[in-house]
Amino acid sequence: MKQTTYTFLAGTIAGVSLGLLLKVAQQITGYKVYTLLLNIDYIPVFGSFYITEFWEFALHLIVAVLLAFLLMEIAIRRQVSARAFIVLCTGLNTTIAICYYPLTNLSEKTPPLTSLPAFVIWIGAHVLYGLLLGFMLRKSPFFYFKETEKSD
């Protein structure tokens, strides 16, 4: 139960951090990267309803927490080392961000698909999110990573 709570908190903290980072980036630069993070109007079921920012952010956090649990499950099953886990978290999150970015083309609220600055901000924020999540989960007192390298 404690590992579940720890994983939930790590996913929530990393998800909130990603959201805040993209919100600040959007306010500073004007590129709608936070809007992209929360945008779900291209999903048929959600697109027909008005959803407040609070609920859009809550949906983002659900995804962030589920991803934390998925990554911990992969780490446990594969018995990865602590360093490999950081690479896994960062790599998977970056890959997801790259795959998700083209969905910006499905909405008029988000940055244009060809916006290189928005893409760089989007990817950079997700790299930081992956690193933060990886480091927090790696430090879980309830999970022991395979020791294949010297102590970090």
Backbone bond lengths (Angstrom), bond angles and torsions (degrees), N, CA, C in turn:
res aa  C-N    CA-C-N  psi(-1)  N-CA   C-N-CA  omega(-1)  CA-C   N-CA-C  phi
1 M - - - 1.446 - - 1.529 111.03 -
2 K 1.328 116.71 -37.77 1.458 119.56 -179.57 1.527 111.49 -68.12
3 Q 1.335 117.23 -36.63 1.463 119.88 177.56 1.522 109.94 -64.90
4 T 1.317 117.93 -38.54 1.457 122.21 177.65 1.525 110.04 -61.62
5 T 1.316 116.69 -45.60 1.473 120.99 178.88 1.519 110.33 -62.89
6 Y 1.315 117.16 -44.25 1.465 121.22 -179.63 1.526 110.50 -61.68
7 T 1.319 117.43 -45.73 1.464 121.74 -179.90 1.528 110.22 -64.28
8 F 1.323 116.87 -42.17 1.461 121.69 177.35 1.530 110.66 -59.30
9 L 1.326 116.64 -46.89 1.467 120.33 -179.68 1.526 111.82 -65.37
10 A 1.319 117.29 -40.96 1.466 120.45 178.97 1.524 110.40 -62.60
11 G 1.330 117.28 -44.87 1.461 121.28 177.73 1.514 112.05 -62.06
12 T 1.328 116.12 -40.47 1.465 121.09 179.70 1.527 111.17 -67.26
13 I 1.318 116.93 -46.58 1.474 120.65 -179.51 1.524 110.52 -62.96
14 A 1.321 117.17 -45.37 1.466 120.29 179.41 1.529 110.49 -65.22
15 G 1.331 117.78 -40.15 1.458 121.80 178.88 1.527 112.32 -64.99
16 V 1.321 116.31 -43.41 1.469 120.31 176.93 1.524 109.86 -63.90
17 S 1.327 116.84 -41.34 1.470 120.73 179.24 1.523 111.34 -61.34
18 L 1.331 116.97 -43.63 1.463 120.81 177.86 1.526 110.13 -61.66
19 G 1.313 116.64 -46.11 1.457 120.75 179.61 1.515 112.43 -60.32
20 L 1.334 116.46 -46.31 1.463 119.75 179.94 1.526 111.63 -65.18
21 L 1.328 116.43 -40.64 1.460 120.46 178.83 1.524 110.82 -60.98
22 L 1.323 117.17 -45.41 1.462 120.20 -179.58 1.530 111.56 -70.87
23 K 1.327 117.22 -32.63 1.468 119.81 177.58 1.532 110.40 -66.08
24 V 1.315 116.37 -44.67 1.476 120.65 177.96 1.522 110.06 -64.97
25 A 1.325 116.94 -43.36 1.468 120.65 179.12 1.531 110.30 -59.63
26 Q 1.328 116.81 -41.42 1.461 120.21 179.08 1.528 111.02 -65.52
27 Q 1.337 116.35 -41.06 1.465 119.62 179.76 1.523 111.76 -66.19
28 I 1.316 116.99 -36.56 1.471 121.02 -178.26 1.523 111.54 -77.28
29 T 1.324 116.57 -43.96 1.470 120.00 -171.94 1.527 114.65 -97.79
30 G 1.323 116.53 -24.04 1.461 120.09 -175.35 1.523 113.49 86.28
31 Y 1.320 118.27 -9.04 1.469 121.27 176.64 1.528 108.30 -75.88
32 K 1.304 117.85 131.44 1.455 123.02 -169.64 1.536 113.07 -82.91
33 V 1.303 115.55 55.30 1.462 120.55 -178.05 1.534 112.19 -77.17
34 Y 1.311 117.56 -32.98 1.469 120.70 175.37 1.526 109.09 -69.55
35 T 1.319 115.84 -40.15 1.463 120.66 176.22 1.517 109.76 -59.18
36 L 1.321 117.40 -41.83 1.466 121.74 177.91 1.529 110.95 -61.97
37 L 1.326 116.73 -40.93 1.465 120.81 -179.86 1.527 110.94 -59.67
38 L 1.309 116.73 -40.62 1.462 120.78 -174.81 1.526 113.71 -92.81
39 N 1.318 117.21 -14.88 1.455 121.34 -172.26 1.525 112.20 -66.47
40 I 1.326 115.25 126.36 1.471 120.59 176.48 1.522 110.57 -134.34
41 D 1.324 117.48 14.55 1.469 119.96 -175.24 1.529 113.54 -68.49
42 Y 1.320 117.59 -13.07 1.464 120.67 177.81 1.530 112.24 -83.67
43 I 1.323 117.61 -10.10 1.460 121.88 176.96 1.532 107.16 -84.27
44 P 1.340 117.68 119.49 1.474 120.36 -172.97 1.529 114.86 -49.16
45 V 1.307 118.65 -45.34 1.462 121.34 -177.12 1.529 111.17 -64.91
46 F 1.336 116.48 -44.16 1.456 120.66 -176.88 1.527 112.74 -82.47
47 G 1.318 116.61 -28.26 1.459 120.87 -174.63 1.509 114.54 -61.98
48 S 1.322 117.25 -24.27 1.457 119.81 -177.66 1.529 113.21 -89.62
49 F 1.331 117.61 -3.63 1.464 121.80 -179.74 1.523 110.62 -111.85
50 Y 1.331 114.81 150.48 1.460 119.10 170.62 1.517 107.39 -85.80
51 I 1.303 116.89 122.66 1.465 121.62 -179.63 1.523 107.35 -121.26
52 T 1.307 115.94 130.88 1.469 120.52 -178.24 1.531 110.63 -72.33
53 E 1.314 115.37 162.54 1.462 120.96 178.24 1.530 110.93 -57.57
54 F 1.317 116.98 -38.56 1.467 120.95 179.20 1.531 111.04 -55.83
55 W 1.340 117.01 -48.62 1.461 120.59 -177.61 1.526 112.01 -72.75
56 E 1.327 116.84 -33.32 1.468 119.14 174.48 1.522 110.10 -63.59
57 F 1.346 116.33 -41.22 1.454 120.26 178.69 1.529 110.45 -67.47
58 A 1.328 116.32 -37.43 1.469 120.03 177.00 1.529 110.58 -61.39
59 L 1.315 117.69 -41.19 1.472 120.79 176.70 1.532 110.83 -63.09
60 H 1.335 116.29 -40.39 1.470 120.58 176.19 1.529 109.73 -59.67
61 L 1.331 117.14 -43.68 1.468 120.09 -178.90 1.526 111.89 -66.99
62 I 1.312 117.30 -34.38 1.470 119.93 176.04 1.525 109.76 -60.66
63 V 1.321 116.20 -44.55 1.469 120.31 177.92 1.526 110.40 -62.84
64 A 1.335 117.51 -43.52 1.464 121.49 -179.35 1.529 111.25 -61.64
65 V 1.318 116.90 -42.34 1.467 120.82 -179.78 1.531 110.48 -69.34
66 L 1.321 117.17 -43.36 1.470 119.82 177.55 1.527 111.07 -60.52
67 L 1.327 116.48 -38.78 1.459 120.25 177.85 1.533 110.95 -64.57
68 A 1.328 117.39 -38.49 1.469 120.52 177.36 1.527 110.41 -61.17
69 F 1.327 116.87 -43.67 1.465 120.26 178.66 1.530 111.72 -66.17
70 L 1.313 116.43 -39.60 1.467 120.28 177.65 1.528 110.68 -61.68
71 L 1.312 116.77 -44.73 1.467 120.66 -179.26 1.523 111.33 -65.49
72 M 1.319 117.62 -39.76 1.465 119.65 177.63 1.532 110.46 -65.43
73 E 1.305 116.96 -39.16 1.466 120.62 178.80 1.528 110.83 -63.40
74 I 1.329 116.01 -43.16 1.464 120.00 177.42 1.526 110.12 -61.39
75 A 1.317 116.08 -44.64 1.469 120.34 -178.40 1.521 111.36 -63.00
76 I 1.321 116.72 -40.80 1.463 120.48 -179.47 1.528 110.68 -68.04
77 R 1.319 116.31 -46.53 1.473 120.11 -177.99 1.528 112.08 -66.81
78 R 1.317 116.24 -39.06 1.469 120.40 -177.17 1.518 112.68 -88.92
79 Q 1.328 116.65 -10.28 1.465 122.47 -178.17 1.529 111.06 50.85
80 V 1.326 114.92 53.91 1.459 119.85 -178.19 1.522 111.09 -77.15
81 S 1.315 115.46 159.16 1.464 120.42 175.60 1.528 108.40 -76.94
82 A 1.313 115.81 166.37 1.464 121.12 -179.88 1.525 110.88 -60.74
83 R 1.314 117.63 -44.59 1.475 120.89 179.33 1.526 111.35 -64.91
84 A 1.321 116.59 -42.29 1.461 120.16 178.97 1.529 110.17 -63.25
85 F 1.319 116.77 -32.21 1.458 120.40 179.16 1.523 110.80 -66.86
86 I 1.322 117.66 -41.25 1.469 121.20 177.18 1.529 109.62 -61.08
87 V 1.320 116.25 -44.26 1.474 120.65 178.73 1.522 109.75 -63.35
88 L 1.321 117.64 -42.22 1.466 122.03 178.85 1.528 110.57 -60.14
89 C 1.319 117.24 -49.33 1.473 121.27 -179.32 1.514 111.40 -60.88
90 T 1.312 116.24 -47.64 1.462 120.52 -178.13 1.524 110.92 -67.50
91 G 1.315 116.32 -45.47 1.460 120.18 -178.38 1.518 112.92 -65.28
92 L 1.325 117.05 -44.30 1.459 120.19 -179.51 1.530 111.02 -64.99
93 N 1.318 116.78 -43.64 1.466 120.11 180.00 1.519 111.94 -66.56
94 T 1.294 117.30 -37.50 1.466 120.55 177.34 1.521 110.23 -66.78
95 T 1.323 116.77 -41.72 1.466 120.96 178.19 1.527 110.92 -62.61
96 I 1.316 116.68 -44.42 1.467 120.66 178.02 1.527 110.04 -60.54
97 A 1.329 116.78 -43.79 1.469 121.01 -179.69 1.528 111.03 -61.90
98 I 1.320 116.89 -41.80 1.469 120.89 178.98 1.533 109.99 -65.11
99 C 1.320 116.71 -42.37 1.465 120.43 -179.74 1.530 112.09 -69.21
100 Y 1.316 117.06 -32.85 1.463 121.67 -177.68 1.520 112.38 -77.16
101 Y 1.323 117.25 -32.45 1.463 121.39 -173.46 1.531 113.78 -54.06
102 P 1.327 120.84 -39.88 1.476 119.36 179.61 1.523 114.18 -59.66
103 L 1.339 117.49 -18.74 1.467 119.63 177.40 1.528 111.39 -64.96
104 T 1.326 116.41 -14.31 1.454 120.21 176.44 1.526 110.69 -59.78
105 N 1.311 115.78 -24.17 1.464 121.01 180.00 1.538 112.25 -71.31
106 L 1.328 117.44 -15.91 1.458 121.60 -177.61 1.526 113.62 -89.01
107 S 1.324 116.92 -0.37 1.457 120.01 -177.11 1.521 110.46 -136.54
108 E 1.309 115.09 147.15 1.464 120.13 176.31 1.525 111.22 -86.82
109 K 1.332 117.51 -11.33 1.463 122.00 -177.77 1.536 113.05 -81.81
110 T 1.315 116.70 -20.50 1.461 121.59 -171.58 1.524 111.13 -100.33
111 P 1.329 117.43 170.04 1.468 119.36 -179.12 1.526 111.22 -62.89
112 P 1.327 116.55 153.48 1.462 118.15 175.26 1.527 110.41 -63.56
113 L 1.303 115.56 148.97 1.461 121.53 -179.48 1.526 111.54 -55.90
114 T 1.307 117.09 -30.52 1.470 122.09 -176.24 1.525 113.66 -87.69
115 S 1.321 118.44 4.79 1.463 121.33 -178.82 1.524 110.47 -77.42
116 L 1.315 116.55 98.47 1.464 121.12 -179.80 1.528 112.20 -62.30
117 P 1.349 119.16 -44.58 1.475 117.93 178.63 1.533 112.63 -59.47
118 A 1.334 117.72 -41.64 1.465 120.07 178.82 1.523 110.24 -64.07
119 F 1.322 117.01 -40.88 1.459 121.26 179.14 1.530 110.75 -62.53
120 V 1.319 117.61 -43.31 1.468 121.85 -179.67 1.532 110.47 -64.72
121 I 1.330 116.61 -43.29 1.469 120.26 177.66 1.530 109.73 -62.18
122 W 1.328 116.42 -45.90 1.460 122.71 -179.20 1.532 111.46 -58.46
123 I 1.313 115.51 -49.61 1.472 119.92 -178.70 1.529 110.71 -68.43
124 G 1.321 116.99 -44.99 1.463 120.44 179.26 1.518 112.42 -57.91
125 A 1.320 116.76 -42.64 1.465 120.68 179.23 1.524 110.72 -64.88
126 H 1.318 117.66 -38.22 1.461 120.52 179.47 1.529 112.51 -72.81
127 V 1.320 117.16 -31.34 1.471 119.95 173.09 1.531 108.94 -62.63
128 L 1.337 116.34 -47.01 1.473 120.14 178.56 1.529 111.28 -62.59
129 Y 1.323 116.29 -40.00 1.468 120.94 176.80 1.536 110.38 -60.16
130 G 1.321 116.89 -46.40 1.463 120.83 179.46 1.521 111.89 -62.06
131 L 1.321 116.44 -41.72 1.470 120.19 177.97 1.531 110.91 -63.87
132 L 1.333 115.95 -47.28 1.466 119.88 -179.69 1.528 111.00 -60.62
133 L 1.319 116.59 -48.16 1.461 120.41 179.75 1.527 110.58 -61.66
134 G 1.313 116.78 -44.42 1.461 120.72 179.72 1.513 112.80 -61.19
135 F 1.332 116.87 -45.53 1.463 119.62 -179.93 1.525 111.58 -66.43
136 M 1.335 116.74 -39.50 1.471 118.62 179.16 1.531 110.97 -66.45
137 L 1.316 117.72 -46.05 1.461 120.02 -179.38 1.523 111.86 -68.20
138 R 1.319 116.12 -33.95 1.470 120.19 178.87 1.520 111.14 -62.56
139 K 1.306 116.45 -30.85 1.465 121.14 -178.72 1.522 113.04 -86.49
140 S 1.329 116.25 6.87 1.455 120.09 179.89 1.524 110.12 -56.43
141 P 1.323 117.04 125.73 1.472 119.15 178.81 1.529 112.43 -72.64
142 F 1.321 116.61 -5.09 1.457 120.88 -174.95 1.520 113.11 -106.33
143 F 1.328 116.08 4.24 1.454 119.26 -177.13 1.514 109.08 -136.22
144 Y 1.299 116.54 131.03 1.454 120.97 -179.17 1.523 109.13 -111.10
145 F 1.319 114.97 117.20 1.455 120.23 179.47 1.518 109.79 -80.47
146 K 1.309 114.80 151.59 1.459 121.49 177.01 1.534 108.21 -58.97
147 E 1.279 116.46 134.29 1.459 120.91 -179.96 1.520 109.45 -94.57
148 T 1.323 115.96 91.80 1.463 119.77 178.29 1.514 111.71 -111.72
149 E 1.316 115.97 -3.19 1.459 119.30 177.98 1.503 109.35 -134.55
150 K 1.298 115.79 173.74 1.440 119.87 178.76 1.513 109.20 -66.87
151 S 1.307 115.82 158.12 1.456 121.50 -177.73 1.525 111.25 -56.97
152 D 1.343 116.19 138.73 1.473 121.08 -178.60 1.505 111.65 -78.87
